[in-house]
Every structure is written in structure tokens, then in C-alpha cells.
Amino acid sequence: MVERVALDYTFAAYAAVFVILFAFVLRVHMKTRMLMQELKALEDQSPKARGRDPSP
């Protein structure tokens, strides 16, 4: 009976770790996507991207 309880706690611990890890990876993915979109918007606004090089 004690082994069953220990197995339940082990499963619960692994499940919690995987849920937390999944949430972390999802958050990093969403932040990366947001930063890539912001970078693309900034590149589109730059004069060099429009074909006008401001350097002499």
C-alpha cells in the first residue's frame, strides 16, 4: 500500500513538472513570435529597407 501512495506522488510530481515546462516553453515561443513581428515592423520602417540609404 505504501508503494502505491509513493507511486501516486511520483506521478503527480512528474505531471506538475511537465505542465510547468510546457507552459514555460509556450510562453517563450509566444514572446519570440512577438519580438520577431516587432523586429520585422522596425525593419520595414527603416530607410534602408525602403531603398533609401541615408549614409553619404
PyMOL CGO cylinders between C-alpha atoms (Angstrom):
from pymol import cmd
from pymol.cgo import CYLINDER

trace = [
    CYLINDER, 0.00, 0.00, 0.00, 2.85, 2.38, 0.79, 0.3, 1, 1, 1, 1, 1, 1,
    CYLINDER, 2.85, 2.38, 0.79, 4.35, 1.73, -2.65, 0.3, 1, 1, 1, 1, 1, 1,
    CYLINDER, 4.35, 1.73, -2.65, 1.08, 2.74, -4.31, 0.3, 1, 1, 1, 1, 1, 1,
    CYLINDER, 1.08, 2.74, -4.31, 0.98, 6.06, -2.44, 0.3, 1, 1, 1, 1, 1, 1,
    CYLINDER, 0.98, 6.06, -2.44, 4.61, 6.74, -3.35, 0.3, 1, 1, 1, 1, 1, 1,
    CYLINDER, 4.61, 6.74, -3.35, 3.85, 5.96, -6.98, 0.3, 1, 1, 1, 1, 1, 1,
    CYLINDER, 3.85, 5.96, -6.98, 0.90, 8.37, -6.91, 0.3, 1, 1, 1, 1, 1, 1,
    CYLINDER, 0.90, 8.37, -6.91, 3.09, 11.16, -5.53, 0.3, 1, 1, 1, 1, 1, 1,
    CYLINDER, 3.09, 11.16, -5.53, 5.79, 10.44, -8.10, 0.3, 1, 1, 1, 1, 1, 1,
    CYLINDER, 5.79, 10.44, -8.10, 3.26, 10.61, -10.93, 0.3, 1, 1, 1, 1, 1, 1,
    CYLINDER, 3.26, 10.61, -10.93, 1.82, 13.84, -9.57, 0.3, 1, 1, 1, 1, 1, 1,
    CYLINDER, 1.82, 13.84, -9.57, 5.27, 15.39, -9.31, 0.3, 1, 1, 1, 1, 1, 1,
    CYLINDER, 5.27, 15.39, -9.31, 6.21, 14.42, -12.88, 0.3, 1, 1, 1, 1, 1, 1,
    CYLINDER, 6.21, 14.42, -12.88, 2.87, 15.68, -14.18, 0.3, 1, 1, 1, 1, 1, 1,
    CYLINDER, 2.87, 15.68, -14.18, 3.35, 19.01, -12.43, 0.3, 1, 1, 1, 1, 1, 1,
    CYLINDER, 3.35, 19.01, -12.43, 6.87, 19.39, -13.83, 0.3, 1, 1, 1, 1, 1, 1,
    CYLINDER, 6.87, 19.39, -13.83, 5.70, 18.66, -17.37, 0.3, 1, 1, 1, 1, 1, 1,
    CYLINDER, 5.70, 18.66, -17.37, 2.80, 21.12, -17.10, 0.3, 1, 1, 1, 1, 1, 1,
    CYLINDER, 2.80, 21.12, -17.10, 5.14, 23.84, -15.83, 0.3, 1, 1, 1, 1, 1, 1,
    CYLINDER, 5.14, 23.84, -15.83, 7.72, 23.04, -18.53, 0.3, 1, 1, 1, 1, 1, 1,
    CYLINDER, 7.72, 23.04, -18.53, 5.06, 23.13, -21.25, 0.3, 1, 1, 1, 1, 1, 1,
    CYLINDER, 5.06, 23.13, -21.25, 3.77, 26.48, -20.01, 0.3, 1, 1, 1, 1, 1, 1,
    CYLINDER, 3.77, 26.48, -20.01, 7.31, 27.90, -19.95, 0.3, 1, 1, 1, 1, 1, 1,
    CYLINDER, 7.31, 27.90, -19.95, 8.10, 26.71, -23.49, 0.3, 1, 1, 1, 1, 1, 1,
    CYLINDER, 8.10, 26.71, -23.49, 4.78, 28.08, -24.75, 0.3, 1, 1, 1, 1, 1, 1,
    CYLINDER, 4.78, 28.08, -24.75, 5.47, 31.45, -23.13, 0.3, 1, 1, 1, 1, 1, 1,
    CYLINDER, 5.47, 31.45, -23.13, 8.97, 31.65, -24.62, 0.3, 1, 1, 1, 1, 1, 1,
    CYLINDER, 8.97, 31.65, -24.62, 7.55, 30.74, -28.04, 0.3, 1, 1, 1, 1, 1, 1,
    CYLINDER, 7.55, 30.74, -28.04, 4.91, 33.46, -27.83, 0.3, 1, 1, 1, 1, 1, 1,
    CYLINDER, 4.91, 33.46, -27.83, 7.46, 36.08, -26.70, 0.3, 1, 1, 1, 1, 1, 1,
    CYLINDER, 7.46, 36.08, -26.70, 9.78, 35.09, -29.55, 0.3, 1, 1, 1, 1, 1, 1,
    CYLINDER, 9.78, 35.09, -29.55, 6.99, 35.36, -32.09, 0.3, 1, 1, 1, 1, 1, 1,
    CYLINDER, 6.99, 35.36, -32.09, 6.03, 38.79, -30.74, 0.3, 1, 1, 1, 1, 1, 1,
    CYLINDER, 6.03, 38.79, -30.74, 9.64, 40.01, -30.88, 0.3, 1, 1, 1, 1, 1, 1,
    CYLINDER, 9.64, 40.01, -30.88, 10.08, 38.72, -34.43, 0.3, 1, 1, 1, 1, 1, 1,
    CYLINDER, 10.08, 38.72, -34.43, 6.96, 40.63, -35.51, 0.3, 1, 1, 1, 1, 1, 1,
    CYLINDER, 6.96, 40.63, -35.51, 8.23, 43.79, -33.82, 0.3, 1, 1, 1, 1, 1, 1,
    CYLINDER, 8.23, 43.79, -33.82, 11.63, 43.40, -35.46, 0.3, 1, 1, 1, 1, 1, 1,
    CYLINDER, 11.63, 43.40, -35.46, 10.05, 42.97, -38.87, 0.3, 1, 1, 1, 1, 1, 1,
    CYLINDER, 10.05, 42.97, -38.87, 7.95, 46.10, -38.32, 0.3, 1, 1, 1, 1, 1, 1,
    CYLINDER, 7.95, 46.10, -38.32, 11.05, 48.07, -37.36, 0.3, 1, 1, 1, 1, 1, 1,
    CYLINDER, 11.05, 48.07, -37.36, 12.96, 46.77, -40.36, 0.3, 1, 1, 1, 1, 1, 1,
    CYLINDER, 12.96, 46.77, -40.36, 10.08, 47.78, -42.63, 0.3, 1, 1, 1, 1, 1, 1,
    CYLINDER, 10.08, 47.78, -42.63, 10.18, 51.30, -41.18, 0.3, 1, 1, 1, 1, 1, 1,
    CYLINDER, 10.18, 51.30, -41.18, 13.92, 51.77, -41.64, 0.3, 1, 1, 1, 1, 1, 1,
    CYLINDER, 13.92, 51.77, -41.64, 15.07, 53.91, -44.60, 0.3, 1, 1, 1, 1, 1, 1,
    CYLINDER, 15.07, 53.91, -44.60, 17.43, 51.18, -45.78, 0.3, 1, 1, 1, 1, 1, 1,
    CYLINDER, 17.43, 51.18, -45.78, 14.53, 48.76, -46.16, 0.3, 1, 1, 1, 1, 1, 1,
    CYLINDER, 14.53, 48.76, -46.16, 12.72, 51.27, -48.38, 0.3, 1, 1, 1, 1, 1, 1,
    CYLINDER, 12.72, 51.27, -48.38, 15.70, 51.57, -50.72, 0.3, 1, 1, 1, 1, 1, 1,
    CYLINDER, 15.70, 51.57, -50.72, 16.89, 54.93, -49.37, 0.3, 1, 1, 1, 1, 1, 1,
    CYLINDER, 16.89, 54.93, -49.37, 20.29, 54.66, -47.78, 0.3, 1, 1, 1, 1, 1, 1,
    CYLINDER, 20.29, 54.66, -47.78, 20.82, 57.76, -45.59, 0.3, 1, 1, 1, 1, 1, 1,
    CYLINDER, 20.82, 57.76, -45.59, 24.60, 57.29, -45.46, 0.3, 1, 1, 1, 1, 1, 1,
    CYLINDER, 24.60, 57.29, -45.46, 26.63, 59.56, -47.77, 0.3, 1, 1, 1, 1, 1, 1,
]
cmd.load_cgo(trace, "trace")
